[in-house]
Amino acid sequence: MNSKCTRYIKSLAVASLLLSLFIVLPIQAQETEQQREARMKWWTEARFGMFIHWGLYAMPARHEWVKNRERMTDEDYQKYFELFNPDLYNPEEWARDAKNAGMKYFVVTTKHHEGFCLWDSKYTDYKSTNTPYGKDLIKPMVNAFRNEGIRVGFYYSLIDWHHPEYPVDSRHPMRDNKEFREKTKDRDVRKYAEYLYNQVRELLTEFGQIDCLFLDFSFPGKDGKGRDDWQSEKLLKMIRQIQPNVVLNDRLDLLDVPGGWDFRTPEQYMPREWVTVNGKKVPWETCQTFSGSWGYYRDETTWKSTRQLIVLLTETVSKGGNLLLNVGPTARGTFDNRAKDRLNEIGEWMKLHGRSIYGCTQAPEEFIAPEDCILTYNPETRRLYVHVLDWPMGRLHLDGFAGRVKYAQLLNDASEVRFSQRRLRLGAGISRETLTLQLPVTKPGVAVPVIELFLQ
């Protein structure tokens, strides 16, 4: 073989390698930090969204994992599909409740782990249009929320306990049934991954602009599933191509892939500080429930109070995060009274205090929150917000704030809060410039009072 031919073959090999790299390289890998921040700006400014977990599990009304917890077979679970009829479903009312609560985006379970689809997917018969209700539930919901100015988000379960090609694993309801495992041992996860891919593509093409996508969840390892099972990189590329502006969560098992996720998702707990990856602060969102269940649970009693939920929201923003607060509608298609009451009460607080949440983030490091207080900060307006959890007797001392504040007021009524400034001696030759707020003795009539500080 002559040298010219050899060089030609080598050049072809290099071109082939570059092409293969281009094919698997996520589009978003080329996005700069500034571009990502611009794409996510609406999301980081929104700070507060509604999660909606709704499916067949609303009928047994004892947790959305009821099929798993009670080891139900498909035959056991079929009765819910055959009787599902949310005749009181009114998405316009849901959207109004979300808007009145101060929520800026919503994320709905288009399909949860049970495999039941709330839209008229052409890839399955296991969907709302084949139940007694007989209608697509997602399209009217999307339209209703958009009409209220609320951004649209879709949750889609990577897991599927109903699909005939989904292999039994450690999370499957039939995991302990040896006979079932043996009977289904030839299930092909590649066929299931194709189904998953087609449905996500359908969701991203049939409903207009999708602002947020929440895929749930990977559990790689023994008897689990991860990126190879979902074909996550192929899925990611498709997502970025169809909806380049979508904000994507972190559960595709692609944490090490550039552009493989946009935000981290601590679930049902509060991080101690701003979430970091490799020492760098990253966008994050905590998803939380009113009680201990995501789906409607009739007899669940550990419901958080409105004040607890407001503190949860405030603390989340104070650490640079978003709160996605969940509602589990009933099987008739309504928000139950416990949820509606809390949404209404949060909304009353947000009407007066929303500017301490929207567009806000962690306070600059030089500002230390006093005891029983939480700080949030708006970098554009240069206003600092002191959320007072335990109302003091007439005075609130802000160490290190002296000389930094030009005006202070209660946020609920814009009434002036007078203040004085002096050097506070702490002993051992240590002193700090302290700003002392002169507060009314009586706590304002709101769940969590907020003092707005206009910085110099």
RODO-2510 file (C-alpha; in nm, 4 decimals, decimal comma):
residues 456
     n   res          X          Y          Z
     1     m     0,0000     0,0000     0,0000
     2     n     0,1544     0,3340    -0,1023
     3     s     0,2003     0,6250     0,1392
     4     k    -0,0625     0,8418    -0,0318
     5     c    -0,3249     0,5699     0,0144
     6     t    -0,2186     0,5203     0,3758
     7     r    -0,2589     0,8942     0,4492
     8     y    -0,6026     0,8882     0,2855
     9     i    -0,7178     0,5967     0,5002
    10     k    -0,5854     0,7656     0,8139
    11     s    -0,7668     1,0875     0,7257
    12     l    -1,0878     0,8918     0,6782
    13     a    -1,0403     0,7290     1,0183
    14     v    -0,9871     1,0657     1,1851
    15     a    -1,2919     1,2120     1,0089
    16     s    -1,4985     0,9124     1,1182
    17     l    -1,3839     0,9539     1,4789
    18     l    -1,4658     1,3258     1,4773
    19     l    -1,8072     1,2528     1,3296
    20     s    -1,8812     0,9933     1,5962
    21     l    -1,7802     1,2388     1,8674
    22     f    -2,0085     1,4995     1,7152
    23     i    -2,2980     1,2544     1,7119
    24     v    -2,2759     1,1663     2,0813
    25     l    -2,1663     1,5083     2,2068
    26     p    -2,4596     1,6820     2,3761
    27     i    -2,5530     2,0042     2,2014
    28     q    -2,5581     2,1904     2,5311
    29     a    -2,1880     2,1088     2,5891
    30     q    -2,1035     2,4096     2,3692
    31     e    -2,3128     2,6451     2,5819
    32     t    -2,1164     2,9032     2,7782
    33     e    -2,1834     2,9782     3,1433
    34     q    -2,3356     3,3136     3,0449
    35     q    -2,5628     3,1478     2,7876
    36     r    -2,6809     2,8926     3,0432
    37     e    -2,7551     3,1655     3,2972
    38     a    -2,9534     3,3589     3,0362
    39     r    -3,1506     3,0476     2,9393
    40     m    -3,2306     2,9757     3,3037
    41     k    -3,2926     3,3364     3,4101
    42     w    -3,6723     3,3010     3,4227
    43     w    -3,6354     2,9901     3,6383
    44     t    -3,3896     3,1341     3,8897
    45     e    -3,6021     3,4471     3,9247
    46     a    -3,9301     3,2542     3,9640
    47     r    -3,8166     3,0722     4,2807
    48     f    -4,1571     2,9131     4,3457
    49     g    -4,3410     2,6465     4,1469
    50     m    -4,6193     2,3899     4,1800
    51     f    -4,5581     2,0173     4,1453
    52     i    -4,8648     1,8086     4,0566
    53     h    -4,8627     1,4316     4,1169
    54     w    -5,1740     1,2834     3,9628
    55     g    -5,2546     0,9388     3,8333
    56     l    -5,4499     0,6215     3,8996
    57     y    -5,2981     0,6096     4,2501
    58     a    -5,5367     0,8910     4,3486
    59     m    -5,8131     0,6268     4,3631
    60     p    -5,6667     0,3993     4,6347
    61     a    -5,5570     0,7293     4,7962
    62     r    -5,2792     0,5756     5,0018
    63     h    -4,9541     0,6960     4,8435
    64     e    -4,8410     0,7181     4,4818
    65     w    -4,6185     0,4099     4,5316
    66     v    -4,9172     0,2011     4,6436
    67     k    -4,8658    -0,0523     4,3636
    68     n    -4,5085    -0,1000     4,4788
    69     r    -4,5724    -0,0907     4,8527
    70     e    -4,8545    -0,3450     4,8368
    71     r    -4,6856    -0,5621     4,5705
    72     m    -4,9864    -0,5296     4,3407
    73     t    -4,9936    -0,7199     4,0145
    74     d    -5,1097    -0,5529     3,6943
    75     e    -5,4359    -0,7439     3,7384
    76     d    -5,4806    -0,6069     4,0914
    77     y    -5,4189    -0,2534     3,9693
    78     q    -5,6388    -0,2777     3,6607
    79     k    -5,9578    -0,1869     3,8482
    80     y    -5,8318     0,1697     3,8940
    81     f    -5,7768     0,2085     3,5204
    82     e    -6,1225     0,0705     3,4423
    83     l    -6,2938     0,3104     3,6853
    84     f    -6,0852     0,6279     3,6557
    85     n    -6,3223     0,9214     3,5962
    86     p    -6,2168     1,2626     3,7326
    87     d    -6,5499     1,4237     3,6524
    88     l    -6,4803     1,7411     3,8535
    89     y    -6,1497     1,8150     3,6815
    90     n    -6,1220     2,1889     3,6201
    91     p    -5,7683     2,2875     3,5143
    92     e    -5,8626     2,6551     3,5055
    93     e    -5,9308     2,6374     3,8788
    94     w    -5,5980     2,4622     3,9389
    95     a    -5,4176     2,7334     3,7442
    96     r    -5,5934     3,0082     3,9412
    97     d    -5,4977     2,8405     4,2691
    98     a    -5,1339     2,8230     4,1588
    99     k    -5,1299     3,1846     4,0442
   100     n    -5,2992     3,3095     4,3612
   101     a    -5,0404     3,1219     4,5680
   102     g    -4,7665     3,3142     4,3873
   103     m    -4,6305     3,0196     4,1864
   104     k    -4,4573     3,1049     3,8588
   105     y    -4,4297     2,7598     3,6970
   106     f    -4,5800     2,4138     3,7305
   107     v    -4,4597     2,0584     3,6695
   108     v    -4,7143     1,7789     3,6188
   109     t    -4,6648     1,4021     3,6177
   110     t    -4,7489     1,3177     3,2575
   111     k    -4,6582     0,9592     3,3500
   112     h    -4,5547     0,8321     3,6930
   113     h    -4,3920     0,4986     3,7809
   114     e    -4,7230     0,3143     3,7426
   115     g    -4,6961     0,3762     3,3652
   116     f    -5,0357     0,5450     3,3245
   117     c    -5,0278     0,8393     3,0815
   118     l    -5,2351     1,1530     3,1288
   119     w    -5,2185     1,2449     2,7606
   120     d    -5,3364     1,0748     2,4419
   121     s    -5,0066     0,9071     2,3567
   122     k    -5,0023     0,7102     2,0337
   123     y    -4,7497     0,4658     2,1798
   124     t    -4,9710     0,3059     2,4447
   125     d    -5,3299     0,2135     2,5293
   126     y    -5,2622     0,2750     2,8985
   127     k    -5,3798     0,6357     2,8977
   128     s    -5,6552     0,8662     3,0170
   129     t    -5,8400     0,8617     2,6837
   130     n    -5,9105     0,4896     2,7323
   131     t    -6,0598     0,5286     3,0791
   132     p    -6,4248     0,6149     3,1512
   133     y    -6,3149     0,9814     3,1534
   134     g    -6,2097     0,9428     2,7915
   135     k    -6,0161     1,2682     2,7478
   136     d    -5,6631     1,4006     2,7309
   137     l    -5,5839     1,5610     3,0669
   138     i    -5,2610     1,7399     2,9756
   139     k    -5,3674     1,9655     2,6868
   140     p    -5,6359     2,1558     2,8805
   141     m    -5,4011     2,1808     3,1798
   142     v    -5,1210     2,3292     2,9713
   143     n    -5,3600     2,5796     2,8144
   144     a    -5,5089     2,6795     3,1486
   145     f    -5,1748     2,7440     3,3163
   146     r    -5,0354     2,9280     3,0161
   147     n    -5,3429     3,1520     3,0167
   148     e    -5,2576     3,2504     3,3736
   149     g    -4,9007     3,3355     3,2740
   150     i    -4,7534     3,0288     3,4436
   151     r    -4,4639     2,8440     3,2784
   152     v    -4,5130     2,4801     3,1718
   153     g    -4,3150     2,1856     3,3061
   154     f    -4,3489     1,8125     3,2427
   155     y    -4,2485     1,5285     3,4737
   156     y    -4,1954     1,1944     3,3038
   157     s    -4,1044     0,8728     3,4843
   158     l    -3,8143     0,6781     3,3389
   159     i    -3,9491     0,3875     3,5428
   160     d    -4,2564     0,1985     3,4220
   161     w    -4,4181    -0,0825     3,6208
   162     h    -4,6774    -0,1526     3,3517
   163     h    -4,4810    -0,1707     3,0266
   164     p    -4,4407    -0,5298     2,8970
   165     e    -4,0704    -0,4791     2,8138
   166     y    -3,9669    -0,3083     3,1372
   167     p    -3,7410    -0,5588     3,3199
   168     v    -3,8163    -0,6307     3,6845
   169     d    -3,5643    -0,4593     3,9131
   170     s    -3,5141    -0,3635     4,2771
   171     r    -3,7894    -0,0990     4,2590
   172     h    -4,0486    -0,3077     4,0752
   173     p    -4,3671    -0,4201     4,2575
   174     m    -4,2960    -0,7805     4,1506
   175     r    -3,9321    -0,7811     4,2652
   176     d    -3,9953    -1,0475     4,5320
   177     n    -4,2069    -1,2709     4,3087
   178     k    -3,9623    -1,5329     4,1806
   179     e    -4,2154    -1,6866     3,9461
   180     f    -4,2876    -1,3494     3,7844
   181     r    -3,9176    -1,2712     3,7553
   182     e    -3,8568    -1,6010     3,5802
   183     k    -4,1533    -1,5561     3,3476
   184     t    -4,0386    -1,2064     3,2444
   185     k    -3,6616    -1,2645     3,2342
   186     d    -3,6493    -1,2082     2,8571
   187     r    -3,7871    -0,8561     2,8706
   188     d    -3,5753    -0,6231     2,6600
   189     v    -3,4867    -0,2874     2,8140
   190     r    -3,3776    -0,1641     2,4697
   191     k    -3,7347    -0,1953     2,3468
   192     y    -3,8554    -0,0126     2,6542
   193     a    -3,5948     0,2623     2,5973
   194     e    -3,7335     0,3117     2,2460
   195     y    -4,0819     0,3538     2,3956
   196     l    -3,9455     0,6015     2,6501
   197     y    -3,7670     0,7962     2,3762
   198     n    -4,0785     0,8136     2,1595
   199     q    -4,2977     0,9341     2,4442
   200     v    -4,0578     1,2067     2,5536
   201     r    -4,0332     1,3216     2,1914
   202     e    -4,4133     1,3260     2,1764
   203     l    -4,4349     1,5400     2,4895
   204     l    -4,1787     1,7826     2,3519
   205     t    -4,3480     1,8223     2,0140
   206     e    -4,7232     1,8114     2,0815
   207     f    -4,7661     2,0829     2,3457
   208     g    -4,5647     2,3842     2,2290
   209     q    -4,2828     2,5364     2,4321
   210     i    -4,1974     2,3257     2,7371
   211     d    -4,0101     2,5350     2,9914
   212     c    -3,9003     2,2662     3,2353
   213     l    -3,8477     1,8896     3,2071
   214     f    -3,8242     1,6672     3,5155
   215     l    -3,7174     1,3088     3,4326
   216     d    -3,7358     1,0651     3,7239
   217     f    -3,5209     0,8643     3,8137
   218     s    -3,1988     0,6619     3,7738
   219     f    -3,0710     0,4045     4,0215
   220     p    -2,7634     0,2450     3,8604
   221     g    -2,5927    -0,0595     4,0030
   222     k    -2,6970    -0,4107     4,0896
   223     d    -3,0610    -0,4760     3,9989
   224     g    -3,1002    -0,1106     3,9025
   225     k    -3,1124     0,1083     3,5943
   226     g    -2,9082     0,3994     3,4687
   227     r    -2,7838     0,5788     3,1599
   228     d    -2,7211     0,2666     2,9517
   229     d    -3,0731     0,1372     3,0136
   230     w    -3,2412     0,4678     2,9340
   231     q    -2,9945     0,5429     2,6504
   232     s    -2,9632     0,8748     2,8264
   233     e    -2,7160     1,0459     2,5936
   234     k    -2,9327     0,9779     2,2903
   235     l    -3,2349     1,1012     2,4864
   236     l    -3,0484     1,4118     2,5984
   237     k    -2,9456     1,5026     2,2454
   238     m    -3,3044     1,4729     2,1260
   239     i    -3,4304     1,6893     2,4147
   240     r    -3,1771     1,9632     2,3413
   241     q    -3,2558     1,9560     1,9694
   242     i    -3,6345     1,9787     2,0025
   243     q    -3,6526     2,2134     2,3030
   244     p    -3,3162     2,3973     2,3247
   245     n    -3,4477     2,6383     2,5895
   246     v    -3,5895     2,3759     2,8246
   247     v    -3,4530     2,3631     3,1804
   248     l    -3,3623     2,0010     3,2603
   249     n    -3,3244     1,8245     3,5947
   250     d    -3,0428     1,5916     3,6993
   251     r    -3,1835     1,2374     3,7121
   252     l    -3,0734     1,0905     3,3775
   253     d    -2,7523     0,9574     3,5367
   254     l    -2,5517     1,2114     3,3363
   255     l    -2,3986     1,4219     3,6125
   256     d    -2,0546     1,3874     3,4512
   257     v    -2,1722     1,4813     3,0992
   258     p    -2,1497     1,8475     2,9882
   259     g    -2,5028     1,9748     2,9392
   260     g    -2,6438     1,6573     3,0939
   261     w    -2,8384     1,8545     3,3535
   262     d    -2,9228     2,2120     3,4499
   263     f    -3,0123     2,1909     3,8184
   264     r    -2,9791     1,9560     4,1156
   265     t    -3,2881     1,8214     4,2905
   266     p    -3,2662     1,7533     4,6655
   267     e    -3,5992     1,5872     4,7478
   268     q    -3,7938     1,6219     5,0729
   269     y    -3,5059     1,7758     5,2662
   270     m    -3,3431     2,1143     5,3101
   271     p    -2,9719     2,1409     5,2236
   272     r    -2,7608     2,3027     5,4923
   273     e    -2,6221     2,5497     5,2396
   274     w    -2,6247     2,6404     4,8696
   275     v    -2,5860     2,3146     4,6761
   276     t    -2,2430     2,2725     4,5196
   277     v    -2,0821     2,0364     4,2680
   278     n    -1,7042     2,0044     4,2868
   279     g    -1,6998     2,3040     4,5164
   280     k    -1,8972     2,5275     4,2773
   281     k    -2,2426     2,6645     4,3536
   282     v    -2,5025     2,5318     4,1086
   283     p    -2,8725     2,5967     4,0389
   284     w    -3,0909     2,3779     4,2568
   285     e    -3,4526     2,3101     4,3377
   286     t    -3,5968     2,1229     4,6336
   287     c    -3,9238     1,9419     4,5688
   288     q    -4,1384     1,9147     4,8792
   289     t    -4,4832     1,7931     4,9798
   290     f    -4,7527     1,9372     5,2026
   291     s    -4,7474     1,6058     5,3877
   292     g    -4,5650     1,2729     5,3567
   293     s    -4,7028     1,1708     5,0175
   294     w    -4,6825     1,3055     4,6639
   295     g    -5,0064     1,1535     4,5409
   296     y    -5,3404     1,2123     4,7127
   297     y    -5,3407     1,0297     5,0481
   298     r    -5,6761     1,0590     5,2210
   299     d    -5,5649     0,9459     5,5681
   300     e    -5,2189     1,1065     5,5830
   301     t    -5,2043     1,3507     5,8754
   302     t    -4,8527     1,4974     5,8896
   303     w    -4,9437     1,8128     5,7002
   304     k    -4,7119     2,1118     5,7363
   305     s    -4,8628     2,4364     5,8588
   306     t    -4,8748     2,7415     5,6346
   307     r    -4,6068     2,9069     5,8452
   308     q    -4,3791     2,6041     5,8054
   309     l    -4,4245     2,6197     5,4286
   310     i    -4,3479     2,9916     5,4147
   311     v    -4,0332     2,9380     5,6211
   312     l    -3,9433     2,6505     5,3870
   313     l    -3,9772     2,8809     5,0854
   314     t    -3,7817     3,1612     5,2508
   315     e    -3,4978     2,9343     5,3621
   316     t    -3,4750     2,7812     5,0157
   317     v    -3,4366     3,1223     4,8504
   318     s    -3,1873     3,2298     5,1176
   319     k    -2,9620     2,9465     4,9950
   320     g    -3,0017     3,0318     4,6267
   321     g    -3,2607     2,7644     4,5458
   322     n    -3,6136     2,7134     4,4135
   323     l    -3,9065     2,5464     4,5890
   324     l    -4,1329     2,3116     4,3905
   325     l    -4,4278     2,2508     4,6238
   326     n    -4,6471     1,9513     4,5470
   327     v    -5,0227     1,9069     4,5269
   328     g    -5,1794     1,5624     4,4876
   329     p    -5,5263     1,6039     4,3330
   330     t    -5,8100     1,3665     4,4217
   331     a    -5,9469     1,1032     4,1860
   332     r    -6,2376     1,3347     4,1045
   333     g    -5,9936     1,5950     3,9812
   334     t    -5,9963     1,8459     4,2664
   335     f    -5,7450     1,9875     4,5128
   336     d    -5,8583     1,8740     4,8555
   337     n    -5,9427     2,1372     5,1163
   338     r    -5,6183     2,0969     5,3104
   339     a    -5,4184     2,1837     4,9995
   340     k    -5,6482     2,4673     4,8968
   341     d    -5,6342     2,6240     5,2435
   342     r    -5,2564     2,6286     5,2436
   343     l    -5,2319     2,7593     4,8892
   344     n    -5,4711     3,0406     4,9782
   345     e    -5,2782     3,1308     5,2928
   346     i    -4,9396     3,1195     5,1201
   347     g    -5,0911     3,3411     4,8522
   348     e    -5,2030     3,5982     5,1087
   349     w    -4,8464     3,6162     5,2420
   350     m    -4,6943     3,6286     4,8929
   351     k    -4,9161     3,9186     4,7867
   352     l    -4,7471     4,1291     5,0552
   353     h    -4,4014     3,9737     5,0577
   354     g    -4,3401     3,8412     4,7078
   355     r    -4,0580     4,0822     4,6379
   356     s    -3,8558     3,9182     4,9153
   357     i    -3,8766     3,5955     4,7089
   358     y    -3,8891     3,6693     4,3347
   359     g    -3,5502     3,7506     4,1864
   360     c    -3,3889     3,7030     4,5269
   361     t    -3,1034     3,4856     4,6379
   362     q    -2,8496     3,4379     4,9147
   363     a    -2,7396     3,7556     5,0919
   364     p    -2,3802     3,8736     5,0418
   365     e    -2,1452     3,6991     5,2845
   366     e    -2,0748     4,0136     5,4868
   367     f    -2,4367     4,0173     5,6070
   368     i    -2,4954     3,7674     5,8856
   369     a    -2,8539     3,6827     5,9786
   370     p    -2,9470     3,7561     6,3403
   371     e    -3,0753     3,4697     6,5511
   372     d    -3,4231     3,3496     6,4443
   373     c    -3,4024     3,5408     6,1170
   374     i    -3,3499     3,4481     5,7515
   375     l    -3,1987     3,6832     5,4939
   376     t    -3,2799     3,7058     5,1244
   377     y    -3,1328     3,9562     4,8822
   378     n    -3,2257     4,1100     4,5486
   379     p    -2,9009     4,1997     4,3681
   380     e    -3,0776     4,4147     4,1065
   381     t    -3,2616     4,6407     4,3502
   382     r    -2,9929     4,6096     4,6209
   383     r    -3,2505     4,5392     4,8860
   384     l    -3,1998     4,3019     5,1748
   385     y    -3,4919     4,1233     5,3393
   386     v    -3,4938     4,0169     5,7020
   387     h    -3,7529     3,7436     5,7609
   388     v    -3,8222     3,7487     6,1341
   389     l    -3,9234     3,4045     6,2612
   390     d    -3,9476     3,4970     6,6296
   391     w    -4,0669     3,8534     6,6874
   392     p    -3,8418     4,0356     6,9377
   393     m    -3,9463     4,2794     7,2085
   394     g    -3,9004     4,6142     7,0408
   395     r    -3,5388     4,5834     6,9210
   396     l    -3,3573     4,3826     6,6559
   397     h    -2,9769     4,4108     6,6472
   398     l    -2,8040     4,3617     6,3119
   399     d    -2,4318     4,3247     6,3739
   400     g    -2,2137     4,4528     6,0931
   401     f    -2,4983     4,6356     5,9182
   402     a    -2,4189     4,9863     6,0423
   403     g    -2,3387     5,2328     5,7657
   404     r    -2,4818     4,9968     5,5044
   405     v    -2,8546     5,0824     5,5288
   406     k    -3,0236     5,4063     5,4176
   407     y    -3,3869     5,3141     5,4904
   408     a    -3,5886     5,0341     5,6525
   409     q    -3,9557     4,9417     5,6452
   410     l    -4,1953     4,6607     5,7208
   411     l    -4,2711     4,4978     5,3883
   412     n    -4,6337     4,4113     5,4625
   413     d    -4,7444     4,7775     5,4881
   414     a    -4,4369     4,9842     5,3899
   415     s    -4,4339     5,1481     5,7333
   416     e    -4,0999     5,2989     5,8318
   417     v    -3,8761     5,1194     6,0775
   418     r    -3,6477     5,3619     6,2556
   419     f    -3,2965     5,2552     6,3405
   420     s    -2,9866     5,3662     6,5244
   421     q    -2,6232     5,2767     6,4699
   422     r    -2,3399     5,2322     6,7197
   423     r    -2,0278     5,0350     6,7888
   424     l    -2,1121     4,7276     6,9963
   425     r    -1,8289     4,6047     7,2183
   426     l    -1,8035     4,2264     7,2252
   427     g    -1,5189     4,2001     7,4750
   428     a    -1,1488     4,1141     7,4377
   429     g    -1,0996     4,4258     7,2260
   430     i    -1,3541     4,3080     6,9658
   431     s    -1,6325     4,5366     6,8480
   432     r    -1,8778     4,5496     6,5592
   433     e    -2,0795     4,8243     6,4003
   434     t    -2,4390     4,7379     6,4906
   435     l    -2,7604     4,8641     6,3383
   436     t    -3,0530     4,8429     6,5786
   437     l    -3,4040     4,8370     6,4366
   438     q    -3,6768     4,9886     6,6526
   439     l    -3,9680     4,7519     6,6004
   440     p    -4,3293     4,7755     6,7147
   441     v    -4,3932     4,5702     7,0247
   442     t    -4,6821     4,3915     6,8583
   443     k    -4,5936     4,1496     6,5827
   444     p    -4,7486     4,2424     6,2443
   445     g    -5,0495     4,0284     6,1583
   446     v    -4,8727     3,8088     5,9032
   447     a    -4,7340     3,4567     5,9279
   448     v    -4,3708     3,5675     5,8902
   449     p    -4,2964     3,9430     5,9095
   450     v    -4,0329     4,0802     5,6732
   451     i    -3,8214     4,3947     5,7118
   452     e    -3,7021     4,5498     5,3874
   453     l    -3,3618     4,7163     5,4054
   454     f    -3,2610     4,9640     5,1322
   455     l    -2,8833     4,9391     5,1099
   456     q    -2,6534     5,2360     5,0595
***
